[in-house]
Amino acid sequence: MLEIYLNFMAAQDEALLNPSDPARRDQLASVTTSEEYAVLEAALDDLVARSASYRIVEPATYHPFVEYGDAYGDGFRTVADCFTMASARVDSAGNAYPGETLERQSSGYIVEFVVQDGQWLASASYYDPSICLLG
C-alpha cells in the first residue's frame, strides 16, 4: 500500500512540475479515480491559466503509514503522512503563492484509496495538519 501511495505522490509531483504535459496528466489519471482526477486537473489548469508553476527546492522526505480502524476496510485504505519538503506553487516572477513558502516544512497529508477494476486508485487527497501532531 505504501508503494502505491509513493507512486501516486510521484505522479502528482510530475504533473505539478509539468502541468501542460498530457503524458504527465495521463500518468496521474491512471492512478486516481475520475472524481479525484477532476479535482487535481482543476488545480493543474489553474497553474496553467495563471502562467504559474510548481517549484521544488528540496525533494520530499516521506513518512507514510496506513491508518486502521474506520480508515481500513475491504477495498478501502487511508494513508497518512507527515512529509517534509521545500516546495510551493509560484507565480511567473517566482514568488510563492500566498500562504505557501519555499522553506522546508512539514505537511500532514491524507490520501484515500479504493479498489476499482482490481487496481488501487487514489480517490481523495487533502492536507491535514493534525497528522504531524501524532505521537
N, CA, C and O atoms as CSV, one atom per row, in Angstrom:
chain,resi,resn,atom,element,x,y,z
A,1,MET,N,N,0.817,-1.190,0.000
A,1,MET,CA,C,0.000,0.000,0.000
A,1,MET,C,C,0.869,1.266,0.000
A,1,MET,O,O,0.554,2.253,-0.665
A,2,LEU,N,N,1.962,1.213,0.757
A,2,LEU,CA,C,2.830,2.389,0.819
A,2,LEU,C,C,3.496,2.669,-0.530
A,2,LEU,O,O,3.717,3.825,-0.889
A,3,GLU,N,N,3.808,1.621,-1.262
A,3,GLU,CA,C,4.387,1.810,-2.600
A,3,GLU,C,C,3.366,2.462,-3.534
A,3,GLU,O,O,3.724,3.301,-4.361
A,4,ILE,N,N,2.108,2.079,-3.400
A,4,ILE,CA,C,1.050,2.683,-4.210
A,4,ILE,C,C,0.926,4.168,-3.866
A,4,ILE,O,O,0.770,5.009,-4.752
A,5,TYR,N,N,0.997,4.478,-2.577
A,5,TYR,CA,C,0.965,5.877,-2.137
A,5,TYR,C,C,2.133,6.660,-2.744
A,5,TYR,O,O,1.931,7.746,-3.287
A,6,LEU,N,N,3.333,6.124,-2.657
A,6,LEU,CA,C,4.512,6.826,-3.180
A,6,LEU,C,C,4.420,7.017,-4.698
A,6,LEU,O,O,4.860,8.038,-5.225
A,7,ASN,N,N,3.848,6.035,-5.397
A,7,ASN,CA,C,3.640,6.175,-6.844
A,7,ASN,C,C,2.661,7.309,-7.144
A,7,ASN,O,O,2.866,8.080,-8.081
A,8,PHE,N,N,1.598,7.407,-6.346
A,8,PHE,CA,C,0.635,8.500,-6.512
A,8,PHE,C,C,1.323,9.848,-6.279
A,8,PHE,O,O,1.147,10.780,-7.064
A,9,MET,N,N,2.101,9.950,-5.207
A,9,MET,CA,C,2.770,11.212,-4.895
A,9,MET,C,C,3.742,11.599,-6.017
A,9,MET,O,O,3.826,12.771,-6.383
A,10,ALA,N,N,4.467,10.632,-6.559
A,10,ALA,CA,C,5.400,10.911,-7.657
A,10,ALA,C,C,4.647,11.386,-8.897
A,10,ALA,O,O,5.078,12.330,-9.559
A,11,ALA,N,N,3.527,10.741,-9.215
A,11,ALA,CA,C,2.735,11.145,-10.384
A,11,ALA,C,C,2.165,12.546,-10.184
A,11,ALA,O,O,2.121,13.341,-11.123
A,12,GLN,N,N,1.732,12.846,-8.969
A,12,GLN,CA,C,1.192,14.170,-8.660
A,12,GLN,C,C,2.280,15.246,-8.809
A,12,GLN,O,O,2.034,16.296,-9.402
A,13,ASP,N,N,3.473,14.987,-8.273
A,13,ASP,CA,C,4.571,15.949,-8.402
A,13,ASP,C,C,4.964,16.155,-9.865
A,13,ASP,O,O,5.190,17.287,-10.291
A,14,GLU,N,N,5.045,15.085,-10.624
A,14,GLU,CA,C,5.409,15.212,-12.040
A,14,GLU,C,C,4.380,16.043,-12.793
A,14,GLU,O,O,4.739,16.858,-13.642
A,15,ALA,N,N,3.108,15.841,-12.486
A,15,ALA,CA,C,2.058,16.626,-13.150
A,15,ALA,C,C,2.144,18.091,-12.729
A,15,ALA,O,O,1.958,18.982,-13.558
A,16,LEU,N,N,2.425,18.350,-11.450
A,16,LEU,CA,C,2.566,19.738,-10.988
A,16,LEU,C,C,3.759,20.428,-11.631
A,16,LEU,O,O,3.690,21.609,-11.972
A,17,LEU,N,N,4.849,19.694,-11.796
A,17,LEU,CA,C,6.051,20.266,-12.408
A,17,LEU,C,C,5.875,20.499,-13.903
A,17,LEU,O,O,6.551,21.343,-14.491
A,18,ASN,N,N,4.963,19.748,-14.514
A,18,ASN,CA,C,4.727,19.821,-15.960
A,18,ASN,C,C,3.221,19.884,-16.224
A,18,ASN,O,O,2.672,18.974,-16.846
A,19,PRO,N,N,2.543,20.939,-15.763
A,19,PRO,CA,C,1.079,20.945,-15.809
A,19,PRO,C,C,0.465,20.946,-17.207
A,19,PRO,O,O,-0.709,20.608,-17.356
A,20,SER,N,N,1.216,21.312,-18.213
A,20,SER,CA,C,0.692,21.316,-19.581
A,20,SER,C,C,0.997,20.038,-20.343
A,20,SER,O,O,0.546,19.875,-21.476
A,21,ASP,N,N,1.751,19.135,-19.744
A,21,ASP,CA,C,2.190,17.910,-20.416
A,21,ASP,C,C,1.097,16.836,-20.345
A,21,ASP,O,O,0.809,16.321,-19.265
A,22,PRO,N,N,0.489,16.496,-21.488
A,22,PRO,CA,C,-0.577,15.495,-21.484
A,22,PRO,C,C,-0.121,14.128,-20.962
A,22,PRO,O,O,-0.911,13.410,-20.347
A,23,ALA,N,N,1.125,13.767,-21.196
A,23,ALA,CA,C,1.625,12.473,-20.718
A,23,ALA,C,C,1.656,12.429,-19.194
A,23,ALA,O,O,1.330,11.405,-18.593
A,24,ARG,N,N,2.048,13.537,-18.569
A,24,ARG,CA,C,2.076,13.604,-17.092
A,24,ARG,C,C,0.657,13.570,-16.536
A,24,ARG,O,O,0.401,12.943,-15.509
A,25,ARG,N,N,-0.253,14.240,-17.212
A,25,ARG,CA,C,-1.656,14.205,-16.782
A,25,ARG,C,C,-2.228,12.800,-16.928
A,25,ARG,O,O,-2.960,12.329,-16.057
A,26,ASP,N,N,-1.896,12.135,-18.026
A,26,ASP,CA,C,-2.366,10.749,-18.216
A,26,ASP,C,C,-1.824,9.840,-17.124
A,26,ASP,O,O,-2.536,8.972,-16.619
A,27,GLN,N,N,-0.568,10.040,-16.762
A,27,GLN,CA,C,0.042,9.244,-15.701
A,27,GLN,C,C,-0.715,9.454,-14.392
A,27,GLN,O,O,-0.994,8.491,-13.678
A,28,LEU,N,N,-1.048,10.701,-14.073
A,28,LEU,CA,C,-1.801,10.995,-12.856
A,28,LEU,C,C,-3.201,10.394,-12.940
A,28,LEU,O,O,-3.692,9.836,-11.958
A,29,ALA,N,N,-3.838,10.498,-14.080
A,29,ALA,CA,C,-5.182,9.937,-14.257
A,29,ALA,C,C,-5.184,8.424,-14.068
A,29,ALA,O,O,-6.180,7.855,-13.620
A,30,SER,N,N,-4.072,7.770,-14.409
A,30,SER,CA,C,-4.015,6.304,-14.317
A,30,SER,C,C,-3.933,5.793,-12.879
A,30,SER,O,O,-4.139,4.604,-12.636
A,31,VAL,N,N,-3.634,6.680,-11.920
A,31,VAL,CA,C,-3.508,6.243,-10.526
A,31,VAL,C,C,-4.573,6.878,-9.624
A,31,VAL,O,O,-4.491,6.792,-8.399
A,32,THR,N,N,-5.580,7.522,-10.250
A,32,THR,CA,C,-6.647,8.167,-9.489
A,32,THR,C,C,-8.014,7.765,-10.050
A,32,THR,O,O,-8.135,7.332,-11.196
A,33,THR,N,N,-9.037,7.923,-9.204
A,33,THR,CA,C,-10.402,7.762,-9.702
A,33,THR,C,C,-10.718,8.977,-10.581
A,33,THR,O,O,-10.031,9.995,-10.501
A,34,SER,N,N,-11.729,8.874,-11.397
A,34,SER,CA,C,-12.076,10.003,-12.266
A,34,SER,C,C,-12.484,11.227,-11.453
A,34,SER,O,O,-12.212,12.358,-11.855
A,35,GLU,N,N,-13.136,11.007,-10.311
A,35,GLU,CA,C,-13.543,12.124,-9.464
A,35,GLU,C,C,-12.325,12.840,-8.869
A,35,GLU,O,O,-12.263,14.069,-8.875
A,36,GLU,N,N,-11.369,12.080,-8.361
A,36,GLU,CA,C,-10.165,12.683,-7.785
A,36,GLU,C,C,-9.332,13.342,-8.879
A,36,GLU,O,O,-8.762,14.413,-8.666
A,37,TYR,N,N,-9.260,12.716,-10.033
A,37,TYR,CA,C,-8.504,13.330,-11.119
A,37,TYR,C,C,-9.110,14.674,-11.520
A,37,TYR,O,O,-8.372,15.612,-11.820
A,38,ALA,N,N,-10.424,14.782,-11.532
A,38,ALA,CA,C,-11.074,16.052,-11.886
A,38,ALA,C,C,-10.654,17.165,-10.935
A,38,ALA,O,O,-10.441,18.296,-11.370
A,39,VAL,N,N,-10.534,16.864,-9.654
A,39,VAL,CA,C,-10.103,17.860,-8.665
A,39,VAL,C,C,-8.650,18.269,-8.933
A,39,VAL,O,O,-8.322,19.455,-8.939
A,40,LEU,N,N,-7.787,17.274,-9.156
A,40,LEU,CA,C,-6.377,17.556,-9.405
A,40,LEU,C,C,-6.172,18.267,-10.746
A,40,LEU,O,O,-5.315,19.142,-10.871
A,41,GLU,N,N,-6.964,17.882,-11.736
A,41,GLU,CA,C,-6.869,18.517,-13.046
A,41,GLU,C,C,-7.233,20.000,-12.958
A,41,GLU,O,O,-6.619,20.826,-13.634
A,42,ALA,N,N,-8.224,20.344,-12.134
A,42,ALA,CA,C,-8.597,21.750,-11.960
A,42,ALA,C,C,-7.429,22.551,-11.383
A,42,ALA,O,O,-7.204,23.694,-11.779
A,43,ALA,N,N,-6.690,21.955,-10.449
A,43,ALA,CA,C,-5.523,22.632,-9.875
A,43,ALA,C,C,-4.433,22.811,-10.933
A,43,ALA,O,O,-3.771,23.848,-10.969
A,44,LEU,N,N,-4.245,21.816,-11.784
A,44,LEU,CA,C,-3.261,21.939,-12.863
A,44,LEU,C,C,-3.684,23.013,-13.856
A,44,LEU,O,O,-2.863,23.815,-14.300
A,45,ASP,N,N,-4.967,23.024,-14.200
A,45,ASP,CA,C,-5.482,24.032,-15.123
A,45,ASP,C,C,-5.296,25.435,-14.549
A,45,ASP,O,O,-5.007,26.379,-15.284
A,46,ASP,N,N,-5.463,25.567,-13.237
A,46,ASP,CA,C,-5.287,26.860,-12.582
A,46,ASP,C,C,-3.836,27.343,-12.719
A,46,ASP,O,O,-3.588,28.520,-12.982
A,47,LEU,N,N,-2.888,26.423,-12.538
A,47,LEU,CA,C,-1.473,26.799,-12.709
A,47,LEU,C,C,-1.216,27.314,-14.126
A,47,LEU,O,O,-0.564,28.340,-14.321
A,48,VAL,N,N,-1.733,26.590,-15.095
A,48,VAL,CA,C,-1.524,26.972,-16.491
A,48,VAL,C,C,-2.189,28.321,-16.774
A,48,VAL,O,O,-1.589,29.184,-17.415
A,49,ALA,N,N,-3.413,28.505,-16.304
A,49,ALA,CA,C,-4.145,29.752,-16.556
A,49,ALA,C,C,-3.447,30.959,-15.941
A,49,ALA,O,O,-3.519,32.060,-16.486
A,50,ARG,N,N,-2.779,30.763,-14.820
A,50,ARG,CA,C,-2.094,31.873,-14.145
A,50,ARG,C,C,-0.648,32.044,-14.610
A,50,ARG,O,O,0.073,32.903,-14.103
A,51,SER,N,N,-0.230,31.234,-15.567
A,51,SER,CA,C,1.174,31.226,-16.003
A,51,SER,C,C,2.091,30.993,-14.804
A,51,SER,O,O,3.189,31.545,-14.726
A,52,ALA,N,N,1.622,30.172,-13.881
A,52,ALA,CA,C,2.372,29.852,-12.668
A,52,ALA,C,C,3.028,28.486,-12.845
A,52,ALA,O,O,2.857,27.818,-13.865
A,53,SER,N,N,3.777,28.096,-11.830
A,53,SER,CA,C,4.424,26.789,-11.868
A,53,SER,C,C,4.577,26.259,-10.439
A,53,SER,O,O,4.236,26.930,-9.465
A,54,TYR,N,N,5.085,25.068,-10.354
A,54,TYR,CA,C,5.349,24.416,-9.077
A,54,TYR,C,C,6.860,24.278,-8.979
A,54,TYR,O,O,7.504,23.787,-9.907
A,55,ARG,N,N,7.418,24.702,-7.877
A,55,ARG,CA,C,8.879,24.673,-7.714
A,55,ARG,C,C,9.235,23.823,-6.512
A,55,ARG,O,O,8.683,24.004,-5.426
A,56,ILE,N,N,10.156,22.899,-6.706
A,56,ILE,CA,C,10.673,22.065,-5.622
A,56,ILE,C,C,12.095,22.509,-5.340
A,56,ILE,O,O,12.962,22.418,-6.210
A,57,VAL,N,N,12.341,22.990,-4.124
A,57,VAL,CA,C,13.680,23.401,-3.708
A,57,VAL,C,C,14.407,22.209,-3.102
A,57,VAL,O,O,15.574,21.966,-3.407
A,58,GLU,N,N,13.716,21.469,-2.244
A,58,GLU,CA,C,14.246,20.240,-1.646
A,58,GLU,C,C,13.180,19.163,-1.766
A,58,GLU,O,O,12.042,19.381,-1.349
A,59,PRO,N,N,13.522,18.000,-2.330
A,59,PRO,CA,C,12.536,16.934,-2.500
A,59,PRO,C,C,11.960,16.469,-1.156
A,59,PRO,O,O,12.530,16.702,-0.091
A,60,ALA,N,N,10.837,15.821,-1.253
A,60,ALA,CA,C,10.120,15.355,-0.065
A,60,ALA,C,C,10.828,14.188,0.611
A,60,ALA,O,O,11.469,13.354,-0.028
A,61,THR,N,N,10.685,14.167,1.914
A,61,THR,CA,C,11.038,13.011,2.732
A,61,THR,C,C,9.711,12.513,3.293
A,61,THR,O,O,9.050,13.206,4.067
A,62,TYR,N,N,9.333,11.309,2.894
A,62,TYR,CA,C,8.018,10.782,3.261
A,62,TYR,C,C,8.101,9.912,4.510
A,62,TYR,O,O,9.119,9.276,4.782
A,63,HIS,N,N,6.985,9.902,5.270
A,63,HIS,CA,C,6.832,9.073,6.459
A,63,HIS,C,C,5.403,8.519,6.496
A,63,HIS,O,O,4.685,8.740,7.472
A,64,PRO,N,N,4.985,7.809,5.454
A,64,PRO,CA,C,3.591,7.373,5.384
A,64,PRO,C,C,3.299,6.184,6.299
A,64,PRO,O,O,4.181,5.395,6.639
A,65,PHE,N,N,2.034,6.092,6.679
A,65,PHE,CA,C,1.551,4.927,7.410
A,65,PHE,C,C,0.093,4.685,7.038
A,65,PHE,O,O,-0.648,5.620,6.737
A,66,VAL,N,N,-0.302,3.423,7.062
A,66,VAL,CA,C,-1.676,3.056,6.758
A,66,VAL,C,C,-2.486,3.185,8.036
A,66,VAL,O,O,-2.125,2.624,9.071
A,67,GLU,N,N,-3.581,3.928,7.959
A,67,GLU,CA,C,-4.461,4.072,9.117
A,67,GLU,C,C,-5.345,2.831,9.226
A,67,GLU,O,O,-5.733,2.237,8.220
A,68,TYR,N,N,-5.648,2.462,10.435
A,68,TYR,CA,C,-6.516,1.306,10.658
A,68,TYR,C,C,-7.834,1.775,11.247
A,68,TYR,O,O,-8.093,2.979,11.263
A,69,GLY,N,N,-8.659,0.892,11.722
A,69,GLY,CA,C,-9.975,1.257,12.239
A,69,GLY,C,C,-10.915,1.561,11.091
A,69,GLY,O,O,-10.963,0.816,10.113
A,70,ASP,N,N,-11.666,2.649,11.201
A,70,ASP,CA,C,-12.634,3.017,10.165
A,70,ASP,C,C,-11.970,3.364,8.840
A,70,ASP,O,O,-12.624,3.328,7.797
A,71,ALA,N,N,-10.695,3.697,8.861
A,71,ALA,CA,C,-9.977,4.078,7.650
A,71,ALA,C,C,-9.380,2.881,6.925
A,71,ALA,O,O,-8.621,3.042,5.970
A,72,TYR,N,N,-9.727,1.670,7.383
A,72,TYR,CA,C,-9.183,0.450,6.797
A,72,TYR,C,C,-10.345,-0.518,6.594
A,72,TYR,O,O,-10.882,-1.058,7.561
A,73,GLY,N,N,-10.726,-0.733,5.369
A,73,GLY,CA,C,-11.831,-1.640,5.100
A,73,GLY,C,C,-11.580,-2.422,3.833
A,73,GLY,O,O,-10.572,-2.223,3.155
A,74,ASP,N,N,-12.495,-3.306,3.519
A,74,ASP,CA,C,-12.381,-4.120,2.317
A,74,ASP,C,C,-12.430,-3.212,1.087
A,74,ASP,O,O,-13.455,-2.586,0.819
A,75,GLY,N,N,-11.352,-3.141,0.359
A,75,GLY,CA,C,-11.287,-2.309,-0.833
A,75,GLY,C,C,-11.119,-0.834,-0.549
A,75,GLY,O,O,-11.319,-0.010,-1.441
A,76,PHE,N,N,-10.753,-0.478,0.682
A,76,PHE,CA,C,-10.578,0.926,1.055
A,76,PHE,C,C,-9.423,1.035,2.032
A,76,PHE,O,O,-9.363,0.285,3.006
A,77,ARG,N,N,-8.506,1.960,1.784
A,77,ARG,CA,C,-7.392,2.225,2.687
A,77,ARG,C,C,-7.154,3.720,2.754
A,77,ARG,O,O,-7.383,4.446,1.787
A,78,THR,N,N,-6.695,4.166,3.903
A,78,THR,CA,C,-6.289,5.556,4.070
A,78,THR,C,C,-4.820,5.563,4.463
A,78,THR,O,O,-4.411,4.874,5.398
A,79,VAL,N,N,-4.037,6.345,3.741
A,79,VAL,CA,C,-2.626,6.516,4.057
A,79,VAL,C,C,-2.447,7.951,4.546
A,79,VAL,O,O,-2.883,8.904,3.899
A,80,ALA,N,N,-1.803,8.083,5.691
A,80,ALA,CA,C,-1.497,9.395,6.256
A,80,ALA,C,C,0.012,9.589,6.211
A,80,ALA,O,O,0.774,8.623,6.264
A,81,ASP,N,N,0.430,10.831,6.115
A,81,ASP,CA,C,1.856,11.122,6.003
A,81,ASP,C,C,2.134,12.494,6.599
A,81,ASP,O,O,1.354,13.431,6.429
A,82,CYS,N,N,3.234,12.594,7.286
A,82,CYS,CA,C,3.755,13.893,7.708
A,82,CYS,C,C,5.085,14.031,6.983
A,82,CYS,O,O,6.143,13.721,7.530
A,83,PHE,N,N,5.013,14.504,5.737
A,83,PHE,CA,C,6.226,14.599,4.939
A,83,PHE,C,C,6.846,15.984,5.084
A,83,PHE,O,O,6.167,16.954,5.420
A,84,THR,N,N,8.133,16.053,4.827
A,84,THR,CA,C,8.836,17.334,4.824
A,84,THR,C,C,9.323,17.611,3.408
A,84,THR,O,O,9.767,16.713,2.692
A,85,MET,N,N,9.226,18.883,3.027
A,85,MET,CA,C,9.576,19.249,1.665
A,85,MET,C,C,9.700,20.762,1.590
A,85,MET,O,O,9.059,21.480,2.358
A,86,ALA,N,N,10.505,21.239,0.686
A,86,ALA,CA,C,10.568,22.663,0.385
A,86,ALA,C,C,10.055,22.834,-1.039
A,86,ALA,O,O,10.782,22.600,-2.005
A,87,SER,N,N,8.787,23.246,-1.159
A,87,SER,CA,C,8.170,23.407,-2.469
A,87,SER,C,C,6.975,24.333,-2.341
A,87,SER,O,O,6.428,24.515,-1.253
A,88,ALA,N,N,6.580,24.911,-3.450
A,88,ALA,CA,C,5.409,25.784,-3.453
A,88,ALA,C,C,4.995,26.064,-4.887
A,88,ALA,O,O,5.786,25.938,-5.821
A,89,ARG,N,N,3.746,26.444,-5.035
A,89,ARG,CA,C,3.296,26.998,-6.301
A,89,ARG,C,C,3.827,28.428,-6.343
A,89,ARG,O,O,3.750,29.157,-5.354
A,90,VAL,N,N,4.359,28.817,-7.483
A,90,VAL,CA,C,4.943,30.153,-7.617
A,90,VAL,C,C,4.351,30.862,-8.830
A,90,VAL,O,O,3.970,30.235,-9.818
A,91,ASP,N,N,4.287,32.192,-8.727
A,91,ASP,CA,C,3.787,32.985,-9.848
A,91,ASP,C,C,4.879,33.116,-10.908
A,91,ASP,O,O,5.977,32.583,-10.752
A,92,SER,N,N,4.567,33.822,-11.970
A,92,SER,CA,C,5.526,33.925,-13.081
A,92,SER,C,C,6.815,34.632,-12.687
A,92,SER,O,O,7.829,34.489,-13.370
A,93,ALA,N,N,6.794,35.401,-11.585
A,93,ALA,CA,C,8.003,36.068,-11.096
A,93,ALA,C,C,8.794,35.188,-10.124
A,93,ALA,O,O,9.862,35.583,-9.659
A,94,GLY,N,N,8.272,33.998,-9.819
A,94,GLY,CA,C,8.970,33.093,-8.909
A,94,GLY,C,C,8.611,33.281,-7.448
A,94,GLY,O,O,9.246,32.683,-6.579
A,95,ASN,N,N,7.603,34.102,-7.156
A,95,ASN,CA,C,7.164,34.322,-5.776
A,95,ASN,C,C,6.137,33.264,-5.369
A,95,ASN,O,O,5.217,32.955,-6.127
A,96,ALA,N,N,6.304,32.720,-4.176
A,96,ALA,CA,C,5.376,31.699,-3.678
A,96,ALA,C,C,3.978,32.278,-3.545
A,96,ALA,O,O,3.804,33.447,-3.201
A,97,TYR,N,N,2.988,31.446,-3.823
A,97,TYR,CA,C,1.593,31.841,-3.640
A,97,TYR,C,C,1.370,32.245,-2.186
A,97,TYR,O,O,2.075,31.766,-1.298
A,98,PRO,N,N,0.409,33.112,-1.936
A,98,PRO,CA,C,0.069,33.476,-0.549
A,98,PRO,C,C,-0.233,32.230,0.287
A,98,PRO,O,O,-0.964,31.340,-0.146
A,99,GLY,N,N,0.340,32.186,1.483
A,99,GLY,CA,C,0.138,31.044,2.372
A,99,GLY,C,C,1.085,29.888,2.118
A,99,GLY,O,O,1.057,28.898,2.850
A,100,GLU,N,N,1.919,29.989,1.102
A,100,GLU,CA,C,2.881,28.936,0.799
A,100,GLU,C,C,4.293,29.483,0.976
A,100,GLU,O,O,4.509,30.695,0.948
A,101,THR,N,N,5.239,28.589,1.156
A,101,THR,CA,C,6.621,29.002,1.342
A,101,THR,C,C,7.547,28.003,0.648
A,101,THR,O,O,7.222,26.824,0.508
A,102,LEU,N,N,8.690,28.494,0.225
A,102,LEU,CA,C,9.714,27.630,-0.364
A,102,LEU,C,C,10.680,27.111,0.690
A,102,LEU,O,O,11.643,26.419,0.358
A,103,GLU,N,N,10.438,27.433,1.946
A,103,GLU,CA,C,11.244,26.911,3.060
A,103,GLU,C,C,10.805,25.487,3.371
A,103,GLU,O,O,9.646,25.126,3.167
A,104,ARG,N,N,11.727,24.692,3.860
A,104,ARG,CA,C,11.411,23.308,4.231
A,104,ARG,C,C,10.418,23.323,5.386
A,104,ARG,O,O,10.606,24.033,6.373
A,105,GLN,N,N,9.353,22.525,5.248
A,105,GLN,CA,C,8.337,22.447,6.277
A,105,GLN,C,C,7.671,21.080,6.251
A,105,GLN,O,O,7.769,20.343,5.270
A,106,SER,N,N,7.005,20.759,7.330
A,106,SER,CA,C,6.247,19.516,7.429
A,106,SER,C,C,4.817,19.770,6.989
A,106,SER,O,O,4.243,20.822,7.269
A,107,SER,N,N,4.251,18.794,6.297
A,107,SER,CA,C,2.861,18.878,5.859
A,107,SER,C,C,2.170,17.567,6.163
A,107,SER,O,O,2.658,16.496,5.803
A,108,GLY,N,N,1.029,17.657,6.829
A,108,GLY,CA,C,0.211,16.480,7.058
A,108,GLY,C,C,-0.662,16.253,5.831
A,108,GLY,O,O,-1.324,17.177,5.360
A,109,TYR,N,N,-0.667,15.036,5.316
A,109,TYR,CA,C,-1.378,14.745,4.071
A,109,TYR,C,C,-2.083,13.409,4.201
A,109,TYR,O,O,-1.534,12.453,4.750
A,110,ILE,N,N,-3.296,13.352,3.694
A,110,ILE,CA,C,-4.111,12.132,3.707
A,110,ILE,C,C,-4.443,11.772,2.266
A,110,ILE,O,O,-4.806,12.637,1.470
A,111,VAL,N,N,-4.318,10.502,1.940
A,111,VAL,CA,C,-4.770,10.005,0.644
A,111,VAL,C,C,-5.625,8.770,0.899
A,111,VAL,O,O,-5.191,7.823,1.555
A,112,GLU,N,N,-6.837,8.795,0.373
A,112,GLU,CA,C,-7.732,7.646,0.471
A,112,GLU,C,C,-7.656,6.874,-0.838
A,112,GLU,O,O,-7.637,7.458,-1.922
A,113,PHE,N,N,-7.614,5.557,-0.717
A,113,PHE,CA,C,-7.522,4.680,-1.882
A,113,PHE,C,C,-8.696,3.715,-1.903
A,113,PHE,O,O,-9.154,3.254,-0.858
A,114,VAL,N,N,-9.174,3.418,-3.099
A,114,VAL,CA,C,-10.222,2.419,-3.288
A,114,VAL,C,C,-9.773,1.467,-4.391
A,114,VAL,O,O,-8.937,1.807,-5.227
A,115,VAL,N,N,-10.343,0.282,-4.372
A,115,VAL,CA,C,-10.068,-0.680,-5.435
A,115,VAL,C,C,-11.130,-0.504,-6.521
A,115,VAL,O,O,-12.328,-0.569,-6.249
A,116,GLN,N,N,-10.675,-0.283,-7.746
A,116,GLN,CA,C,-11.556,-0.227,-8.911
A,116,GLN,C,C,-10.952,-1.111,-9.986
A,116,GLN,O,O,-9.796,-0.935,-10.372
A,117,ASP,N,N,-11.735,-2.056,-10.464
A,117,ASP,CA,C,-11.276,-2.984,-11.500
A,117,ASP,C,C,-9.960,-3.660,-11.107
A,117,ASP,O,O,-9.079,-3.865,-11.942
A,118,GLY,N,N,-9.845,-3.999,-9.827
A,118,GLY,CA,C,-8.675,-4.723,-9.331
A,118,GLY,C,C,-7.444,-3.872,-9.092
A,118,GLY,O,O,-6.379,-4.413,-8.796
A,119,GLN,N,N,-7.554,-2.566,-9.209
A,119,GLN,CA,C,-6.407,-1.677,-9.032
A,119,GLN,C,C,-6.713,-0.666,-7.928
A,119,GLN,O,O,-7.818,-0.128,-7.847
A,120,TRP,N,N,-5.707,-0.418,-7.075
A,120,TRP,CA,C,-5.840,0.609,-6.049
A,120,TRP,C,C,-5.657,1.970,-6.694
A,120,TRP,O,O,-4.652,2.218,-7.360
A,121,LEU,N,N,-6.646,2.869,-6.493
A,121,LEU,CA,C,-6.601,4.213,-7.051
A,121,LEU,C,C,-6.837,5.240,-5.950
A,121,LEU,O,O,-7.624,5.002,-5.033
A,122,ALA,N,N,-6.162,6.375,-6.039
A,122,ALA,CA,C,-6.401,7.459,-5.096
A,122,ALA,C,C,-7.789,8.028,-5.379
A,122,ALA,O,O,-8.105,8.395,-6.511
A,123,SER,N,N,-8.614,8.095,-4.328
A,123,SER,CA,C,-9.983,8.595,-4.504
A,123,SER,C,C,-10.192,9.950,-3.825
A,123,SER,O,O,-11.189,10.624,-4.083
A,124,ALA,N,N,-9.268,10.347,-2.971
A,124,ALA,CA,C,-9.314,11.663,-2.314
A,124,ALA,C,C,-7.931,11.953,-1.765
A,124,ALA,O,O,-7.217,11.044,-1.342
A,125,SER,N,N,-7.558,13.222,-1.774
A,125,SER,CA,C,-6.283,13.634,-1.177
A,125,SER,C,C,-6.463,15.041,-0.631
A,125,SER,O,O,-7.067,15.904,-1.267
A,126,TYR,N,N,-5.923,15.247,0.562
A,126,TYR,CA,C,-6.092,16.552,1.188
A,126,TYR,C,C,-5.084,16.720,2.319
A,126,TYR,O,O,-4.574,15.749,2.879
A,127,TYR,N,N,-4.814,17.985,2.635
A,127,TYR,CA,C,-3.892,18.299,3.727
A,127,TYR,C,C,-4.637,18.223,5.057
A,127,TYR,O,O,-5.799,18.616,5.158
A,128,ASP,N,N,-3.952,17.715,6.064
A,128,ASP,CA,C,-4.498,17.623,7.424
A,128,ASP,C,C,-3.341,17.869,8.388
A,128,ASP,O,O,-2.563,16.955,8.661
A,129,PRO,N,N,-3.216,19.092,8.908
A,129,PRO,CA,C,-2.079,19.423,9.780
A,129,PRO,C,C,-2.011,18.571,11.033
A,129,PRO,O,O,-0.935,18.435,11.615
A,130,SER,N,N,-3.123,17.991,11.471
A,130,SER,CA,C,-3.101,17.190,12.707
A,130,SER,C,C,-2.262,15.930,12.557
A,130,SER,O,O,-1.830,15.363,13.561
A,131,ILE,N,N,-2.020,15.480,11.337
A,131,ILE,CA,C,-1.214,14.277,11.104
A,131,ILE,C,C,0.199,14.485,11.666
A,131,ILE,O,O,0.799,13.542,12.182
A,132,CYS,N,N,0.722,15.677,11.572
A,132,CYS,CA,C,2.078,15.944,12.044
A,132,CYS,C,C,2.147,16.107,13.567
A,132,CYS,O,O,3.233,16.261,14.126
A,133,LEU,N,N,1.017,16.075,14.221
A,133,LEU,CA,C,0.992,16.210,15.677
A,133,LEU,C,C,0.928,14.871,16.376
A,133,LEU,O,O,0.970,14.813,17.605
A,134,LEU,N,N,0.828,13.785,15.610
A,134,LEU,CA,C,0.728,12.453,16.204
A,134,LEU,C,C,2.040,12.031,16.834
A,134,LEU,O,O,3.122,12.371,16.354
A,135,GLY,N,N,1.923,11.293,17.906
A,135,GLY,CA,C,2.918,10.604,18.593
A,135,GLY,C,C,4.267,10.965,18.792
A,135,GLY,O,O,5.016,10.228,19.433
